[in-house]
Amino acid sequence: MKKYLREIEVSGLVLVIIGIVFSWIWGTHVGMWPCAIGLFLWLVTFLYKAFRWNEYARENRQNIIILLVAIIILILQMLSRQ
């Protein structure tokens, strides 16, 4: 799994960005699924790294900040569409 962490993380990030762009263009319902799948992939890598905190301490701090920003953007998008 350690070999594929970066690929899974980047795939999750790309899906989150695609989901955010889709929700801006076509609405929340279209962008929700890619964003949710991307956040799930990112969660898998996040949990793997969290259980090995000493090895991935710097990356964990960055991931926490990025994940919070993505969630805030998604919530703001959902609230602005109501």
N, C-alpha and C positions, 0 to 999 in steps of 0.2 A: 504494500500500500504506500510505503514511503516514496517509492519511485514515481507514483502517479499523483501525489498530493498537489503539485504545482499545476498539472493539467486540469485536475478537478476544480481547483480553486479558480483558475482563469476561466474555465467554462462557466462556472457559477457567476462570476463577475460579468461576463459577456451577456449571459441570460438576464441578469438583473438590469443591465443597461438597456438591452433590447426591450424588456418589459416596461421600463420607465418611459422610453421613447414611444412605444406603442400606446401607452396610456395617455401620453400627451397628444398624440395624433388622433387615435381612434377611440379613446375612452378607456375607462378603468377595466371594463370587462375583458377587453382584448389583451391588455398589458398585464393583467393579474397572473395569468398562468406561467408565462416565461419568467416573470419576476419570482413567483413562488417556487418554481423548480430551481432557479438559480440560487435563491436563498437556502433551499434545502441542500443543494450541493455544497454551498459554502458552509453550512452548518455541519456537514459531515467532516469536512477538513478542519473546521474550527474545533470540534469536539476531539478529534484525533490529536490535534496539537495541544489542546487544553490538558489532556491526560499526560502529555509529555512537556509540561510547562517549562522546565529548565532548558530543554533543548530548543524550544521555539518561543522564548519569552518576548523578544523584540517583535516578532511577527504577530504574536497574539495581541499585543497592545495595538498595533496598527489595524489588525482585523476587527477588533472591538470598535474602534473609532469609525472605520469604514462601514461596518454593518449598521451601526447606529444612524449614521448619515443616510444610508439607503432606506432604512425603515422610516425615518422621519420624512424623507421625500415621498415615499409611497403613501404614508398616512396623509400628508398634506395634499397630495393628488386626489386621494379618495374623498377628503373633506371638501375640496374645491369643486368637485363634480356633483355634489348633492344639491 
